[in-house]
Amino acid sequence: MWVLLIMLSMVFVQFFSRNRSDEMQINYTSFRLHLANDNVREVIISDKIIVGKFVNGVTVRSGPGQEATENTFKVNIPFEDPNLIHELEQRNVEITARPLTTNWLGHLLSWFPYIFFIAFFIFIFRQMQGGQKGIFSFGKSKAKMLDGDRPKVKFSDVAGVEEAKRDLQEIVDFLKEPDKFTRFGARLPKGALLLGPPGTGKTLLARAVAGEADVPFFSISGSDFVEMFVGVGASRVRDLFEQGKKNAPCIIFIDEMDAVGRHRGAGLGGGHDEREQTLNQLLVEMDGFILIAATNRPDVLDPALLRPGRFDRHITVDRPDVRGREAILQIKSNNKPMAESVNLKTLAKLTPGMSGADLENVVNEAALLAAREDHNMVTMDDLERAKNKIVMGAERRLVLSEEERRIIAYHETGHTIIFQMIPEIYTPHSVTIISRGQALGLTYSLPDEDQYLYSKACCLGQITSLLAGQVAEQMVIGDTTNGASDDINRATDIARHMVCDWGMGGIGPLALGKKDGEVFLGREITQPRSYSDQTAAKIDNEMRQIIETCHNRAETILKDNDDLMHRMAEALLEYETLDREQINKLAANEPLEPIKTDEEMGVDNKEIPPVIEQEEILSVDKSSSAPKARPQPADPIGKDEPTGGI
């Protein structure tokens, strides 16, 4: 817009500058006649233009019935007239000569289109360079160097990963006191590869190493190396290590290493793509250099990256245990006003399976809740509500019919009774029929301490608890709903792992259905069977037998506790949420305390008290033969878009 305004203003000025004239324009013949009649008093000659004054004004007709007298004139000389000056002198005409004036504005206007298009293309090229500072810096590294002005991260700022800190401390000591190790003939590890799920603090650990060693720290993402033009990634690798050598000793950190370090020749597009050239250059530059990288996909990395002399040290950064979670919560809550009632040890026990980033999010969400409700300090209730919001989703107040609420109550009661009656699985911590996220009801159980190994009895108990919701529906309403779709899906998944991966079925300790090869993204596009049709039939029979046995077991337990099932379902319809203490009272056939109103409690109850806990569900760690615990809702009954059922 501003360019258009400038152009219009220049044309406007040029137009008026050219047309601003007070002299009458006459032709050369008329000029010669006036000169011959001695009617020219003076002239001003400038190149081939003559401006002059008449002795007697000339009357001209400017319109119908309008006349005007002109005393000045202007004439263009069409050719060189050698006698003109002589005649002017003979007739006593005053002669003045002026040099030719250059019309710079006109010249500028004539060149303006070219200047405009050149400036336009320069602007476009600058925008296409993605933040690079020069037109020839496309192959320069995008690594960011953390300078001394930024606050440095120390190992004391990282918690829950003590083993990883011990391994990285050696690199710090080597950078600070190399003589301590070289006198024993030891060499500095060329690289450290941090392995672990997202949010466990891999990037924070790398920054802590640089902060402890007090050396420059270059940080870059693996995806920054790869561009649409082949060769740019390799150029950026060279430039990155050139910067590192200029600032040696330093630490270079590459996040999401799997974006650039995948198996060479494993892509569908052939073996000579941009990513492969970048990796080849990275392997060359790594020799004799210190590098820290992080990834959550170690299975897709090229073996040449993992050999000794490159990434010598593989450090696993896993989710923290209960002590690590408590330490993380302590660090994350240091700069927030916490009430005296806050018990971080209890909160750590209530958050199994959470990573450091998850715990930071819990504390931040609790601070937001406290600020939203004008609290003076963050309370334990704020922390629990924040945890439940993150784990289970925001509370939804759906308008359900009484019949639907009754079905959900009995469904959740079925799960809860099985958790209460089978000793091999966790005792129930809470149950609710308040909708959260996509779930219409939730049942949660938590271990007394972190658990990493699961017995066959525990797996069968998990399947029994998952199937108990549908069994309770069948017993009470004589029919089943699609609310059990996720229960059935997860129960089938556990049964399949028991038979095919964990050797807990009748087939024996055989690994069936193993995935072979790593073609694209480190995995097979298809998953071929590694067993015969007869074995597949046996697998189906074993899984069906496990499911049927657990289904019958759930039905037997619920029939034996029919009175408890009805009392707990009625309590759920009244209270909507039952905690562990209330569940134990119902199991002991003790009365529950009546619900207190807001006036009796003396508070403005802006939200129903949250569901307290969550259940540990078995999941498979594909790199290990043992299952791991992962926090998930035990029973997301009834999805908005159900994956199974009606």
N, C-alpha and C positions, 0 to 999 in steps of 0.2 A: 504493500500500500504506500509506504513512504517513498519507494522508488518511483512509483507513478506520479506522486505529488511533485517530486523534484523535476521529473521530465516536463510536466505541464507548466510548472513555474518558469522553467528555462525557455520553453517555446513562447510563453506569454511575454517574457521580457524581450526575447529576440524579435517577436512580431511588432511590438510597440517601438522598439529601438529602430527597426527598419522603416516603419511607416510614420515616424514623428518628423514632420517637415513642414516649415512655414512658407517655403518658396513655391512660386508657380512654375510648374514644369513646362518648358517650351522646347520646340525642336530647333535644330541648328540653323535651318533656313530663316526662321523667325528671328533668331539671334543676330544673324548677319544683316537682316533688314533694319532691325533696331540700331545696330551699330552704324549702318550706312546713313541713317536718319539722325545721327548724333543723340540718340535716346538712351545711351548707356553711360552711367556716371562712374561706376567702379566695378571691378571683378575680382574674384578670389579663385585662383586656378589650383586645383589639386588633382594631379594625374590627368585623367580625361574628363573631369567634371569641372564646370564653371558655375559659380554662384555669384550673382551680381545684383546691382540696383539700377532701376530706370531713372532717367532724368525727370520724365513726366510719367506718372502712373498710367498703367494700362487698364482699361475698363473691360471686364469679362462678365458674361452672363452666367450666374450661378443657379438659376432656376427661372420658371415662368414669372415674368414681371420683376425679377430680382437681378440687380447688377452690383458689382463690387470692383473696387480699384486695387490693383496689385502693384506694389512698388519694388518687389524683389522677384528674381527669377532663378531658375536652375536649368542648365543645359548640359547634355552629354556630347563630348567631341567625338565624332565617328571616325576621324582619321587625323593624322599628323598634318597640321596646316602651318607651314613655315612663315606665311605672311601674316598670321593672326596677331602676333605680338607687335609687329611693325605697324599694322593698322590701328591697334589699340593705342599705341603711343602717339600716332599722328592725330587722333581724335581726342587726345588729352584725357584718356580713361585711366583712372587710378588702378594699378595692377598690384595684386598681392599673391604670393605663391605660398602654398602650405604642403608639407610632406604628407604622403599617403598614410592613413591610420589603418592598422590591422584590426579586423573584427574578430577578436579572440572568442567571443561568445558564439559566433556563427561556426567557427572552426570546431569548437568544443561540441556543439550540437551535432555536427556532422560525424564526429568520432564517438558520440555517446552510445549508439547501439553496440559498437564493437566492444567498448569498455564494459558495458552492462553484461554482455554475454560471457566475457572473460571472467568477470567477478562472480557471475552466477555459477559457472562450472568450478571455480575454485571453492566456492561455498559447498557445492555438492560433494566434491572430493574430500573436503574436511569432515563432512558428516559421515561419509562412508568409511572413515578410518577407525571407527569404534573407539574413540577416546585417545588414539595415539596422537602424538604431538607433531609429527611430520609426515609428509606424503610418502617418504621412503622408510617409515618406521613400522610398516605392516608386519614385518617379521620379528619385531622386537618383543621381548618377554613382557607379560602383564603382571609379573610378580610384584607384590607390594612389600616394601621393606618397613618393618616396624622400627621407628626411630626412638631415641631416648626420651622424647617428650611424652610418650604414652606411658600410662602406668604399667609396670611390668608384672607379669604373673609369676608367682613362686609356687613351689611344691606345696607350701602351706595352704594355698588357695584351691588345691585339688584334693578331694577326699574320695574314699570308697574304692580306690584302685592302688592299694599299697604295694602289691607285687609289681605292677607296671612301673611305679615310681622307683622301686629299688633297681629294676633293670636299667631304667634311664639315668639313674644317678651315676652309674659308671661312666656314661658318656660325658656327663657334666664334670665329673672328677678328672677325666682324661683331658678335657679342654682346659681345665684350670691348672692341673698339675700333671703334665704329660710325662715328666721324668719319673714319677712314682711308678708308672707302668712300663716305660721303655727300658728301664734297667733290668726288668725281668724278660725282656724280649717280646713283650706283648704289643700288639698293634691295635689301633683304634678301630672299632667296628665301622665299616664303611657306610652302613645304613641300618636304620631300625624301621621295621614295618609294624604299625599298630593295627591290630585286627580286632574287630568287635562290632556289635550292632550299633545302629545310629543312636546318638544322644548319650553315649557313655563317657565322653570326655576326651576323645582322641586328639582333637585339635587343641583343646585346653592343655593337655599334657605336653604337646610339642611346644607351645608357647611358654610353658613353665620351664622346659629345658633351656630355652634361649634366655629366659629371665634369670635362671639360676647361674648359667654360665656367663652371663653378661656379654653376649656376643650378638652381632647383627642377626636378624631373623627375617628370612624371605618366605612369604606365604603365597601360594598359587594353587588354583584348582586344576585338576587333571583335564577338565573340559576346556580350559583356556588354551591348551596347546593345539587342539584340533580345530581346523577351519575348513572352509569349502575349497580352498586352494591347496593342492598337494605341495608339500615342501615348506609350508609356513610353520607347521608344528615343529619340524626338525630345526628350523631357523630359530624359533623361540627357545628351544632347549639349549642350543648353543649360546644364545644371548643370556639366558638365565644363569648358566654356569660361568660365563664370563663375568657377570656381575658378582657371583659368589667368590670367584677367585680374587677379584679386586678388593673385596671386603673380608678376605680370609683373616682369621678363622671365623666362620659363620655357620648358620644352620639353615638349610633349605627344606621347607615343608611343602609337600604336595598332597593336597586333600583329594579324596575320591580317586585314588590311584588306578582303580579298575577302569576309569574312563579312557586311559591312555596305555595301560599296561596289560591288556588282554593278550591271549595267545596269538602269536603271529600265524597267519595262514588259516585262522579259525573262522574268519568271516565269510559270509556268502558272496561277497562282492569280489573275492579273489585275494591274493596275497600281497598286492602292491598298492594298497590304499594309503591314505594320509596317516591313519592311526599307526600303521605298521612302520612307516618311515620315521615317525616321531619316536616310537619305541626303540627302533634301532639306534637312533641318535642318542637317546637317553641311556641306553646300555653302554655306549662308547664313552659318554661324558661321566658316567658314574664312577668309573675306575679312578681311584685316588681322591675321592671326594666324600664328604659327610652329607647324608641325606636322611630325612625322616619322612615317611609317607603313611597315610591312613587309608583304610578301605574296609568296607563291610562285605566285600565279595572276594575273598582270597582264592576261591576255587577257580576263578577265571583268569588269574594272573599268569603271565608267561613264566615258565620255569627258569629261564635265564635271569629273571629279576631276583629270584629267590636263592640263587646259589651263593655260597660263601664268597666274600669279596665285593658283594653288592649289598643286598639286604641280609647281612649276617644274622641279625637278631629279629626274631618274630615275637612280638609282645601282644598277648591277648588282653584286651580291655573289655571285660564282661560287665554285666549288670551287677551292682553292688549287693552285698549281703545286708543283713539287718544292721550290723554295726556300721557298715559303710553308708547305708542310707541315713542313719542317725547323724553321722559326721557331715554328710552333704547338707542335710536339713539345717544343721547348726551354722554352716558357712553361709548358706543362702538366706538365712533369717537374721544375720548379724546386723544388717542395716535397716531392719524393720522393727517397729515397736511391738513386742510380743507381751501378751498378758501373762501373769504368773501361773494361770491355769494351763498354759500350753505345755504339753508333755511330748517332746520330740521323740523320745524313745518309744512311746505308745504309737505315735504316728508312723514311725519307721516300721513297726510290726504290722501296721495296717496297709502298707504299700509294698507287698512282695512283688518282685519282678519289674519294678519301676527303675528306669535309668536316671542318671543325674539330671538330664534335661527335663524328664518328667517331673522329678521332685522340685526343680526350680520353678517349673510351671505351676505346680501345686501352691507353692509359697506365694508366687506372684498373683495367682488367682484369688488366694485368700486375702491378700492385701487389697485387691480391687473390691472384693465383697465388703471388707471392713470400711473402706472409703465410701462405697456406695450407700451403706447403711449408717454412716456418720458415727462409727465406733471410734473410741479413743485409742484402742489397741487391737491388734489381731488376736482373736480368741481361738481356743481349740475348736469351737463349733465352726468358725470361719474356715479353718484348715480342713476339717472333715467334709464340710459342704463343698469346698473347692476340689478336694480329692474325688468326691463322688461325681461332681460335674464333669471332671476330666475323664474318669474311668467309665462312667455309665452314660454320660450325655446330660444335657440340660433337661430339667423336669418339664413334662408336658401334661397339661390338664385337659385330657380328652373327655368328651362327653360320651360315656358308655352306658349301655342299658344295664339294668339290674341283673339280667340273666348273664350278660357278658362278664360283669364284675364277679358274679358267682362262679362262672367257669374258670376265670383266671385265678380266683382265690383257691379253689380246689386243686388246680394245676400246680400252683406254687406250693401248696400244702403237701402234695405228693412228693415233690423234691425234698422239702424240708424234713419230712418224717424219715425218709431214707437216710439222709445225712445224719439224723439224730440216732438212728438205730444201728447203722453199720459202723463198727469201730475202726475198720481199716481206712476209712476216708475221713475227711475233716468234719468237725462238728459245725452246724450252721451258725453263722454269725448274724445274719439278718435276712428278712424276707419282706417283700413289698408288692403291692398291686398298683402302685403309682407308676405311671408311664414315664420312662426316661429314654431319650434317644429313640431308637426304633423298637424298644422292648415295651410290652404292655405290663409285664411283671418280671420280677427279678428275685432270685434266691442266691445268697452268697455264703460261702464258707471259707475259712482261712486256717492255715496250719498254725500250731503254736510256735513253730520255728521253721526256718527255710528248709525245704526238702528237695533233694536232687535225684533220688532213686525211688522207683515205684514198683511194688510187688505185683504179682498177678492178682492177688486178692484185692489190692487197691484199684487196679484197672477194672476188674469186674464190678467193684462197688461203684466206680464212676459211671459205668454203663447203666447199672441198675438205677442210680439216682437220675440219670438223664431220661430213662424210659418211664419213670414213676409219674411224671406229669400226665402223660397220655393215659396211663393205667387209671389214675384217679378220675380223669374225665369219663372214661368208660364205666367206671363203677358208679358214678353219681348221676350222670345224665344219660347213660346208656348209649353214648355216641362219642366220637372223637372229632377234634377240630384241626385246622391247619396250624394252630399254635405250636404243635409239637414238631414242626418241620425241621427246625434247627437242632432240636434235641436228637432226632433220629439221624440227622446228618453227622453230628459229632460222635454219637454212639457208634455208628458204622465206621467212622474213621478210626476210633480207638480199637475196634474189633479187627479192622484190617491190619493195623500195625501190630497187634498182638500175634496175629497169624503169620504175617509176611516179614516182619522186621525183628520182632522181639523173641521169637521162638516160644511163645506161650500157648500155641495151639496144638492140636493133635498131630499135625504134620511133623513137628519137631523143630530143632534149631536150624532152619534153613532161611537164607536171605532170598526171598522171591520177588520178582519184579524189579531187579536192580537196573538202574539207568546206566547205559554205556555211552561213552564218548562225550566230548564237549565241543560242539560245532559252533553254535551261535549263542553269545552271551554266556558261554561256559556250560551250556546244557544242550541236550538233544532237543530237536524240534518236536520229534515224536518220542514216545516212551515204549519201545518194543518189549514184549513179554519175553522173559528168559526161562519159561517153563512150558510144559505141554498142556494140551486141553484137559487131560485127565487130572493134572495137578490143579488147573484152574477150577475144575469141578470140586475138587477136595477143598480148595480155599473157600469157595462159596458155601459149601456144606459146613465147614468149621465156623465161618462167620455167622451163618444162620443159627447154628447151634448155640454159639455164645450169646447172640441177641435173644433167642427164645428163652434160654436159661435165665438170663438176667430179667427178662420181662416177667416170667413166672415168679421169680424171687420177689420182684417189686410188688406184684399182685398179692402174694402171700403176706408180706410185711404190712401192706396197707389194710388188708382184711383183718389181720390180727390187731391192728390199731385203728379200727374203724371209728371208735368213739373219739380218740384223739384227733383224727382227721377232721371230723365234723366240728369239734370245738375250736381247732386252730383255724379252719376256714371261716367260721363265724367271727372269730376274733380279728382276722384279717379284714373282713368286710367292715368291721367297726373301727379298727385302729388304722387300717391301711398299711401300716409298717410295724413289724415286730422285731425287736432286737434280741440279742442272745439271752438276756435275762428273762424276757417274756416267754421266749420259746421254751426255756427250761422250766418255767412255772407251769406252762400248759402241759408239758410232758409229765410233770409231777402232780397234775390235777389240782393245781393251786389257782385261786382267783387272781385276776389281773387288776391293777389299780385303774380306777375310772379315768377317762380322758379329762384333762383340765382345760377349761376355756382360757381364752386370751386374758380375760379380766382376772381370773384366778391366778394365772401365771404372772400377771403384771407386766406383760411385754406385748409389743406389737408383732404378732407372728406373721411375718411377711412371706414365709415359706414353710411348707410342711417339713418337720425334722427329716434330715436326709437318711437314705439307706446307708448303713454304716460300712458294710464290707463287701468283698467280692470273693469269688471262688477261684481256687487254683485248678486249672484244667490242663490235662496232659497234652503236650504237643511234642512233635518229633524234631530232634536235632539231627539234621541229615548228615552231619559230620561225626556223629557219635551213635553208638548202639543204645544209649540210655535216653529215656525221655526227659524232657525238661519241664519245669513248671512255668506257666505263663499266666498272668492275671487276665481273666476274661469273665464276663457275666456268665453265671452258671446256667441261666435259663432265659434267653431272650425270646419269650413266647410271643407269637403273633407279630410279624414284621409288617410294615406298611406295604411292602411289595414282597410277599413270602416267596421263598425259593422252592417250596414244595407244598403239597396239600392242595387245597381248593384254590 
